[in-house]
Each structure stands twice: as structure tokens, then as C-alpha cells.
Amino acid sequence: MSDLPDRMRQAVPEYRTDATAQECMGAILQFVEAVTFADPDELLAALREVIGEYWPGLPPYARNLAYRLVCLQRPHDAALLREAADDLLAFGPDRDEEAEELHRRADLLDPRP
């Protein structure tokens, strides 16, 4: 079984209330390393598991990185592109243009009725 969900949890401050800043930074670096080389199925499963436990708990930088890596590995998965776009839209207007582009790409692959 993968330890990726645990690495994601360790990168979330709510799970690390007793950690020092240095420990938190180490956990974030381990998270980045783990998601960088994760299998796309494993990464998406871990992302959904951790988000499912506490939806706003995974920081946007972590969500964006994870979704970005999975979308780069699965550029023709319309459902995934929509999921990533919707997640971007949930955290403010900073990435709305990227979310709209993901929706546009998904609609080209699989038009909605």
C-alpha cells in the first residue's frame, strides 16, 4: 500500500499541530518528492482520499501540483480535466483562466449535452 496519502496529510498544518516549522518544511519537501514520481493512479487515489477526509485541508499549492501532474500524464481524460478545473475554481479567481482552459479541453474531448 502506498504511503502517499500519509505524505499528503503530513504536508497539511491541521495534521501537524505539534510540528516545528522545520518539520513542516521537511514534510512539504517529502510530499513534493512523492507526488513528483507517483504513478498517476496512485496520485489521483491519494488526492481523492485526503480531500475526501477534509476537503479544504489540503493546501491549494498541493492540490494544484497533484492535479497538474496527473493531468499532464492523462491529457485525454475529459473527466479528470473537469475535476481539476472545478478544484481550481473552488479556491478563488487566481487560476480561473487555467480552469476555463481545462474545461475547454475537456469539452473538445467529450462534449457535454
C-alpha angles and dihedrals in degrees: 000000000000124000091206095104089053091050088051091050091049089056090058116088093216089064093046105051093142097044126111121235090255091052091049091050090050090051091050091051091049089050092052091048092048097049093043092064101027123124109253093240091050092046095049092046092050092046092051092045095052094041089048091056096052113357101201094036100087106078117244092244090058094045092046093050094047095047091044092054093048092047091050089054093044106034093157098053103106095186091053092048090052092047091052092046092051090050091052091050091052093066105055140281098297094097102026093118092054090047091051090051091051090050090048091051091047091051090052090053097042116008116212117230 
